[in-house]
Amino acid sequence: MSHWWVQTLGGLEIVRAIHRTAGFIMLSDCLYHLGYLAWRMGIQRQMGPLRMLPGPNDLRDVFHTILYFLGVAPAKPRFDRFSYLEKFDYWAVFWGIFMIGGSGLILVFPVLATRLLPGQIIPVAIVIHSDEAILAVG
């Protein structure tokens, strides 16, 4: 099946170019997001993005949700602007971009990477990149 996709998209070199272009777009989007957060908090002094940081209330909300699903608590917990699930999703994506993007950069620039890091980083990056991709698709 993958052979068919590669041929349909124009061959292996085209698929590699699409993959790398998509990766650089993803990393650019992540850098834009970080820049936006820095501008929003540093220049505008709007601290709203800090609400995405997990806090003690989130742990309480997890416990309360479990009690609700077990039928012990009569009502679902009331959440702040972002629930613990939304915070988890946000940070999971952020971590995923760091892992897949960092390992992807190592694989795109292996000579530079091995000048700065030990050579064992290449097989480690292959494992991280492929496992994180499977996790992201799932």
Secondary structure, 3 states (H helix, E strand, C coil): CHHHHHHHHCCHHHHHHHHHHHHHHHHHHHHHHHHHHHHHHHHCCCCHHHHHCCCHHHHHHHHHHHHHHCCCCCCCCCCCCCCHHHHHHHHHHHHHHHHHHHHHHHHHCHHHHHHHCCCCHHHHHHHHHHHHHHHHHC
